[in-house]
Amino acid sequence: MKIIALDVHRTFAQVAILENGKIRDAGRLELEREHILKFAERLNVEDEIVLEATVNTKAIVRLLSPHVNRVVISNPLLVRAIAWAKVKTDKIDASVLAKLHASGFLPEVWMPDEETERLRRVVAERVQLVSQMTRLKNRIHSVLHANLIPPFSGSLFSKRGRAWLEALPVAEDQQRVILRHASELDRLGHDLKQIDEDLAQAALQEPRVKQLMTITGVNMIVALSVLAAVGDIGRFSSPEKLVSYFGLNPRVRQSGDKPAYHGRITKQGRSHARAMLVEAAWSVSRTPGPLRAFFQRIKEKRGNQVAAVATARKLTEVIWHMLSKGEEYIWSRPALLDWKLRKLELAAGYPSKRGGRTKGSAADYSLKSVRDREREAVGHAEEVYRRFVTKWKQRSPMADPVSHQ
């Protein structure tokens, strides 16, 4: 068996081969499909490939995997032997990769399956579109602000808002800028609608999306962003592992006999999923339930921002338990869930059922009595949580003999 290490760059990879305890340089491999397939023909089914995670890693893995026993992807942030080397060349980097793998000290990265990888690409495409649309809206607002024009009373980017923009008393070049950005917004909005339809159709086929949407504050976008990042929940042996994967765990510094210092969150890992969880935490903070009580408890001590991040971490722990055990959120609101699922069907292109003789699945949520009843139930759970925390704070550790056993 040979261990073949690839130090991957943009257009080539430096190859090192470890065989029978000896390592040798195997030159460069051009990163083009024909060259990689030709290289794969010389490999043995017992060989193992090792390379670092980078932009084009997944394409290389797909081409080489059928020809070898295993392809290992390493975490470049954790391969400190390379980053800290005093003498650093491509040949040395490839050799160190092979040696680390042979000794069992190489930190590996999980390779997602095709469906998870496709979902990640679509979610990333949506993030880019939303970011572009936000920039365009900000530019329009900046033109209005520069011309001392007061804010529009309503939705600026609706039909009424567009008519208002076209009638503004501004210079011709400024008007041209506004209308160009507004036209670009329309085009991007059409693309966003198509992406959301694609995501909604995928969500309806994924039972875990409905499972996560039982949490108040978690919609289709949040659920899919989390699932695209997580993939197989079995990769995480504890909720703390998932929290760390999203970068929601605090930095820790400790040395010698000094106490440990806990700083800000690491922000390492899937940044978009982390942002979606924080967004869901803000939504949770405005709806009754134990999670809102948790948010407010942290808010009283540390403020809004820290409370939102802490609630996102708590949400992550809840999600780990739900996905690992195949359970729905215990404080789910059935009518609200039906309403969210119906919105999901409409986004996926399902026909509207308005005007029909039979009630739709989301009809109950339109009744105030139903909404109030559900809010009252989760509000009771929120109050129970508050009382539990109050008693927990009042109880002295010295008064609890069990804690000293």
RAVEN-V744116 format. One record per backbone hydrogen bond with DSSP energy under -0.5 kcal/mol. CO is the residue of the C=O (numbers start at 1). NH is the residue of the N-H. E is the energy in kcal/mol with one decimal. If there is no record, write none. Layout:
# RAVEN-V744116
co: <CO;CO>
nh: <NH;NH>
e: <E;E>
This chain:
# RAVEN-V744116
co: <2;2;3;3;4;5;5;6;6;7;11;12;13;14;15;16;17;17;18;19;22;24;27;28;29;30;32;33;34;35;36;37;39;40;44;47;47;48;49;50;51;54;56;57;58;59;60;61;64;64;65;70;72;72;73;74;74;75;75;78;79;79;80;82;86;87;89;90;91;92;93;94;95;96;97;98;99;100;100;100;101;105;107;110;113;114;115;116;117;118;119;120;121;122;123;124;125;126;127;128;129;130;131;132;133;134;135;136;137;138;139;140;141;142;143;144;145;148;152;154;155;155;158;159;160;161;162;163;165;168;171;172;173;174;175;176;177;178;179;180;181;182;183;184;185;186;187;188;189;190;191;192;193;194;195;196;197;198;199;200;201;202;203;205;206;206;207;208;209;210;211;211;212;214;215;217;219;220;221;222;223;224;225;226;227;230;231;232;233;235;238;238;239;240;241;242;243;244;245;247;249;251;253;255;260;261;261;264;269;270;271;272;273;274;275;276;277;278;279;280;281;283;284;289;289;290;291;292;293;294;295;296;297;298;298;298;299;303;304;305;306;307;308;309;310;311;312;313;314;315;316;317;318;319;320;321;322;322;329;332;333;334;335;336;337;338;339;340;341;342;343;344;345;346;353;360;362;363;364;366;367;368;369;370;371;372;373;374;375;376;377;378;379;380;381;382;383;384;385;386;387;388;389;390;391;396;397;399;400;401;402>
nh: <4;48;5;18;50;7;16;8;52;14;31;9;29;7;26;5;19;24;3;22;19;17;15;30;13;32;36;37;38;39;40;41;42;43;47;69;70;4;72;6;74;57;60;61;62;63;64;65;67;68;68;49;51;74;109;53;76;78;79;80;82;83;84;85;88;89;93;94;95;96;97;98;99;100;101;102;103;104;105;106;104;107;75;112;117;118;119;120;121;122;123;124;125;126;127;128;129;130;131;132;133;134;135;136;137;138;139;140;141;142;143;144;145;146;147;149;148;150;154;156;158;161;162;163;164;165;166;167;168;170;175;176;177;178;179;180;181;182;183;184;185;186;187;188;189;190;191;192;193;194;195;196;197;198;199;200;201;202;203;204;205;205;206;207;209;210;211;212;213;214;214;329;215;216;218;219;223;224;225;226;227;228;229;230;231;232;233;235;236;237;241;242;243;244;245;246;248;247;270;267;266;263;261;258;262;253;263;251;271;274;275;276;277;278;279;280;281;282;283;284;285;286;287;292;293;294;295;296;297;298;299;300;301;301;302;303;303;307;308;309;310;311;312;313;314;315;316;317;318;319;320;321;322;323;324;325;326;327;332;334;337;338;339;340;341;342;343;344;345;346;347;348;350;349;356;363;365;366;367;368;371;372;373;374;375;376;377;378;379;380;381;382;383;384;385;386;387;388;389;390;391;392;393;394;395;399;400;401;403;404;405>
e: <-0.6;-2.4;-0.6;-3.0;-2.5;-0.5;-2.3;-1.0;-0.7;-2.2;-2.5;-2.5;-2.9;-2.8;-2.7;-3.1;-0.6;-2.3;-2.4;-1.7;-3.0;-2.6;-2.9;-0.5;-2.0;-2.0;-2.5;-2.4;-2.0;-2.1;-2.3;-1.2;-1.2;-1.5;-1.7;-2.2;-1.1;-3.1;-3.4;-2.6;-2.7;-1.2;-1.5;-2.6;-2.2;-1.4;-2.1;-2.5;-1.8;-0.6;-1.1;-2.6;-2.1;-0.5;-3.3;-2.0;-0.7;-1.1;-1.0;-2.2;-1.1;-1.4;-2.6;-1.1;-0.6;-0.5;-2.6;-2.3;-2.1;-2.7;-2.1;-1.9;-2.3;-2.8;-2.1;-2.2;-2.0;-0.6;-2.3;-0.7;-0.8;-0.6;-2.5;-0.6;-2.5;-2.4;-2.3;-2.2;-2.0;-2.2;-2.5;-2.4;-2.2;-2.1;-2.1;-2.0;-2.0;-2.7;-2.2;-2.3;-2.5;-2.2;-2.0;-2.0;-2.3;-2.3;-2.0;-2.0;-2.4;-2.2;-1.9;-2.1;-2.5;-2.3;-1.3;-2.5;-1.5;-0.5;-1.7;-0.7;-1.4;-0.5;-2.4;-2.2;-1.9;-2.2;-2.2;-1.0;-1.3;-1.8;-2.7;-2.1;-1.8;-2.3;-2.5;-2.2;-2.4;-2.4;-2.4;-2.2;-2.1;-1.8;-1.8;-2.5;-2.6;-1.8;-1.9;-2.7;-2.0;-1.6;-2.2;-2.7;-1.9;-2.1;-2.7;-2.6;-2.2;-1.9;-2.5;-2.1;-0.8;-0.5;-1.2;-0.6;-1.5;-0.8;-1.9;-2.2;-2.2;-0.6;-0.8;-0.6;-1.8;-0.5;-2.0;-0.6;-2.5;-2.6;-2.2;-2.2;-2.5;-2.7;-1.6;-2.6;-2.7;-0.8;-0.7;-1.8;-1.9;-0.6;-0.6;-1.2;-2.3;-2.3;-1.9;-1.6;-2.3;-1.1;-1.1;-2.1;-2.3;-2.6;-3.1;-1.7;-0.5;-2.5;-0.6;-2.6;-1.1;-1.9;-2.3;-2.3;-2.2;-2.1;-2.2;-2.4;-1.9;-1.8;-1.6;-2.6;-1.9;-1.3;-1.6;-0.7;-1.6;-2.2;-2.4;-2.6;-2.0;-2.1;-2.5;-1.9;-0.7;-0.6;-3.2;-0.6;-1.6;-1.8;-2.3;-2.0;-2.7;-2.3;-2.0;-2.1;-2.3;-2.8;-2.1;-2.0;-2.3;-2.8;-2.2;-1.9;-2.4;-2.8;-2.5;-2.1;-1.1;-1.6;-1.3;-0.6;-2.4;-2.5;-2.0;-2.3;-2.5;-2.1;-2.0;-1.7;-2.0;-2.2;-2.2;-1.4;-2.5;-1.3;-1.5;-1.4;-0.7;-1.5;-1.7;-0.5;-2.0;-2.8;-2.0;-2.2;-2.5;-2.2;-1.8;-2.1;-2.0;-1.9;-1.5;-2.0;-2.0;-2.2;-2.0;-2.1;-2.3;-2.2;-2.5;-2.3;-2.3;-2.2;-2.3;-1.9;-1.5;-1.2;-1.2;-0.8;-0.9;-1.1;-1.4>
